[in-house]
């Protein structure tokens, strides 16, 4: 008797790949709650036998873990087992599969290894003023830090890739940083400038820092949705990046260059910007600009600015007021265009969100056409350093969840 028709075999392979991805997505999205094989079957409308077989493949590939008694959450040990088949062993995203996230910012460098559960396995963050810095020197330092971080990852981890978050306009498919005004970099290919090329054999891709940082708000961990699916994200530091997120996905635009809100003009007669324009948002709301206007050193912590504002210091209050005014102009245009009334302030802007919120929301209510019915709100991103590096690792790990058949150790056909 002849074997299956090639088209039938292809359909079977495609169905298996789709079902593996469905199971992986279901487990990732449900964490930190733990599902059993029976739970997976119910959530995906598969038979228990099919769900169990697919789970076994994902466990064998390290994409899922079976949790032992010491790893289970409260109440898991009391869960009733199904009437037939194996006991209801809780499942979780795999702890061994991980990715390396890197970030270059005008104010710091970072390297971070994160696994499918969203756990940080090793990291390194170094502050410094990198404005107008030599790209070769900076990237060699980052490469050395990345290799050091990889050397500290616990044994047994499987590193699947690395991604570098960069500020500015990035041509992702070509691996080119076209322009980063704050850094003063143009037309460079970072992978060619890293001393070890691909960081100990890991394939390296690049992405926009704000787009990747926004993932840390859209997702609590790889594949696990955050509480706000639609928002405008601002990555505030020396420069300002931005991203618009709808249904948990970043709107990148035709070339992947959307979201450069830091270079939205808020005053055509304003100060010149390194990008070549005038009156750009980051000339008023960038960290250095706010601190200089407040009469503070560029390295002053946000707590000192807050103390000055609380004491009624005229320069500090005016600096914060001007920043809120500029942010209101730029953000109102974004909210009017995209109907996304939630604004998430990240980085330095998130650290001083309490100082900005009242004036910023007042400006948005005055400028957003729909504010009468849905008032725009601002929230601070969860505190944490280098969200671009975290988001870069999340983006690499998303590929595993989307196509786990590549990682199960068995041909797709």
N, C-alpha and C positions, 0 to 999 in steps of 0.2 A: 504494500500500500504506500503511495507517495506521501511525502511530508506536506506540511501546510503550504498554501500558496504564499509567495513572497509578500504580496500585499497584506494578506492576513497576518503574517508574522510581524510586519511593520506596525499594523494596527495594535497588535498585542503588546509590542514593545512600547508604543506611544501610550497605551492605556496604563501599563505598569508605571511608566515614568510619571504620568499625571497623578496616579493614585499615591505613589511615593511622596510626591510634592504635597498633595493634599494632607496626608498624614503628618508630614513634617511641619506644615503651616499650622495645622490644628494644635499640635503639641507646643509649638513656639508661642502661639497666641494665647494659649490657656495658662502658661506659666505666670506666676509661681504656683498656681493650683496644679495638682498632679492628676493625670488621667491614667486609667488602666487600659488594657487592650479592649475590654468591653466598652469602656467610655469612648474610646476612639471609634469603635464600630458604630455606636449610637450617634456620635457627632458627625460622622461622615456618611452615614446611611450605607455602610458596607456590611457584609456578613462578618460574623466574628472570625471565621476561618480566614477570610481575605485580610481583614485588619490585622490579625495576629501574624500572618505571614509577612506582610509589609513591615510591621513593627520589628519583626525578627531581622529583616534585612537592614533596617535603619540602625538597630542596636549593633549589629555586626560591623556596620560601617562607621560606628562611633558618633552618628548623628543624633541618636537617642541613647539615654542611659536608663537602665533598670535600677531603681533606688533601693538600697538596703535599708534595714530597720533604723539605722542611725542617721540616715539622710532624709527620712520622711517627715513631712510636716505634721502639725498637731492633728490628731484624729485619724491619721492615715492607718495606724496599726489597728484601729477599730472598724475599718471598712469591711463590710461583708464580702466574702469571695463569691464569684459567680457559681451557680449551681453545678455547672459542668465546666470542664477544662481546667486550665492552670489557675493558680491563685491570682487575685487582683493585685499584681505588682505595679506600684506607681512608676510612671515614666516621666522623664525630664529631658530637656535639650542636653546634648552631649557636652561634657566638661572638657573633653580632650581636644576637640577641633577648635582652632583659634586663628586669629588674624592679627596682623600688625598694622596699627594706625599711626601715621606720622603727621606732624603739622609744623609748618613754618609760619610764624606770625611776626609782625613788626615788633612785638614785645616779648616773644619767647619762642623756644623750640620744644617739641614734645615727641615722645615715642611711647606707645602703649600697646600691650598685647591683651586681647579680650577673647573670651571663648563664647560658645553659642548660648550659654546661660547669661551672658552679659557680665561675667565676673572678670575683673582685672587680674591677670596673672603676673604681670611685671610692667613697670612704667618708669619713665624719666621725664622730668620737665625742668627746663632751665630758663629763667627770666633774663632779659637783656634787650637793649635798644638795637634793633636790626635795621632801622631806617637807613636807606642808601648803603646797605652792606654788600660786600662782594659775594655773589651767589656761589661761586666755587668753594670759597672758604666756609660759608654757612652750611652748605650741603654736605661737605666732608665731615663737619662736626656732627651733623644729624646722622650721617651714615655710621659713624663710630658709635654714637649713642644707640642707634637702632640695633647694631650688632651686639652691644653690651646688654641691652634689654632682652634680646633673643637668647643670650647665654644664660639668663637668669630664669627663663621659663621652666617650670617643673618638668621633669622627665615624663615621657609618654604623650606629651602634647603634639598634635599634628597641625603644623602651620600651613594654611592653605593659600596665603597671599598677603600682600602689603599694599596700602594705598596712602598717598601723600596728599594732605589738605593744604592748598595754597590760596592766598588772598589774590583776588584779581580775576582777569579773564583767562580761562583755561580751555584749551582745545583738547578735550579728554582723549578722543580717538587717536590723535596724533602725538599725544604725550607732551604737548607744548604748553608752557606758561607764556601766553602772548604778552601780557602786561600786568604788572603789580605796582601801581603808582607809589604806594606807601613804602615798599621795599626798594623801589627804583630799579626793578628788574624788567627786562623785555626780551622776548624771543629766545627763551632758553628751554632746553630739554633736560629736566632734572635727572632723569635716569642716567644720562650720559655723564653727569657731573658728580654722581655719587661714587665714592672711591671703590666700593665693592660691587658696583653695577646693580645687581639685583638683591643686595642684602642677603648673602649666604644662600643664594639660589631661589629666593622667593620672587615670583613675578610681581612687578611693581607697576601700579597705575596711579594716575593723579586725578584730582578733583578740586572743585571750588570749596574753599573753607566754609563759607556760610551755608552752602547747600548741605555739606556734610554735617556741620554742627546742628542744623535744623533737624536732622534725623534723630538726634538725642532727645528732642521734644516730641517728635512724631512717634518714636518708639522708646519704650522703657528698657528694652533689651532687643537683640536681633529678632525680628518677626513678632514682637509683642507690642501691640498698639498702645500709644500713650493716651492720656485723658482728653486731649484736644486734637481733633483730626484736621481742622482748618485754622490756619493762623498765618500772620506775617511774622517772620523771625528777623531780628536784628542782631548781628554779631558785632558788638561794640568793643573796640580797643583803640589803638592809635588811629587806625582806620575804621571804617564801618562797612560791613558787608550785609547782605540781606537775602532772604528767600521767601517766596510765597508757597505755602503748603496747602493742598486741597486733598481731602480723603487720605491723608497720611503720606502723600507723595509730593515731592518738590516739583514745582513748575519751572522747567529749565530753559524753555524757549527754543527757537529753531536751531541755534548753535550751541546751546548750553550756557549762554551768557546772561540769562535773566537774573534779576535781583540785585544789580549794582546800585543799591539805594544810597550808598555813601557818596555817589557822584551825581545824585539828583541835585539840580540847582535850586536853592531856596532864595537866592538873591543874586540876580545877574550882575549887580554892582559890588558884590562881595569880594573877599580876598581871593587871590589866585590859588589854584590847587595844583599839586604835582601832576595831576592827570592832564593839565593844559586848559581846563575850564576855570570859571570863577564862581564863587559863592556856593560851592558844593557843601552838602550836609556835613561831611566830616570836618570841614573847616570851622564848624560851630559846635559839633557834638562829639568829636573825637576826644579821646582821653587827654592827650596833651593839650588840646585847645581849651577844654574845660578847666584843667588845672592851671594853665597859664593865665586864663582870664580871671581865675580866682586868686591869683597871686601866690600859687603854691608850686613847689618843685614837681617836675614831671613824674617823679617816683613816689609822690605822696600817696598814702593809702586812702581808700574811699572813706574810711572812718574819720580822717582828719577833715575832709571836705564836709562831711555831715556835721561835725562839731562846729565848723565855721558857720554853716548855714543855720544851725540851731541857735548860735550865739548872735545871729542877726548881722554877721559880717557883710558889708555892702557888696564887696567884690565877689564873694562866694555866692551870695544870693543872686546877683546879676548873672554870673556865669551859668548857674543852673537854669535860671529863667530863659536865657538866650538859647541854651541847648534844647530846652523843652519847646520853645517857639519854633526852632528849626526842625526838630523832629515832627512837630505837629503839621507843618507845611508839607514835608516830604511824605509822611505816613498817610495823611488825608488823601493824597492823590492815589496812593496804592489801594487804600480801602475803597475809595470811590470806583476805581477801575475793576477791582477783583471781588468786591463784596465779601471781604474776609475781615470782620470787625475785631478779631482778637489779635493783639500785638504782644509778642513775647520778646522781652529785652534780655539779651544774653551778654556774656562777657562783662566788661566794665559797666556798660549801661544797666545790666542786671544788678550789679552791686550797688548802684546808686538809684535804682528804680523808685525807692521810697521818696527820694528827693524830687524826682521828675514827674511822678504819677499825676498829681493833682493838676498841674499846669498843662501837662501833655494831654490828659483826657479832656480838659476844658477846651483846648485848641482843637481836638478832634471832633468834639461835639459841635463846635462852631463851623467846621469846614466839611464834615462828612454829610452828604445829602440825606442819607438814610438814618442819621443818628437819632432822629425823632422817634423812630420805631425800634431800632436796635442800637443802643448806645455802645460805641467802641470802648473796649476795655484793654488795659495793659497789665501784664503779669511779668514777674521776673522768672527767668529760667532757673532751674535747680542749680545751686552753687556747685562749682567744680571747675577744675582747670582743664584747658585744652579740649573743649568739646569737639573741635574739628578732628582731632586724633581719634576720639571715641567714635564719632560718626563715620570716619574712614574705615575703622575696623568693622563697624556694623554693616557698612555697604559691602565689604568683601564677604562677610558671613551670610548676607542676604542671598548671595548666589548659591550657597550650599542649600539653604532652605527652599529656594525656587527650583533647583534642579538636583535633588539629592541622588538621583541615579548615577551621576558622575562620580559619587564618592562611596558607593556601596560595595565596590570591589568586584562587581560582576558586570559583564557586557550587557548593554541595554536590550539586545535582541534575544 
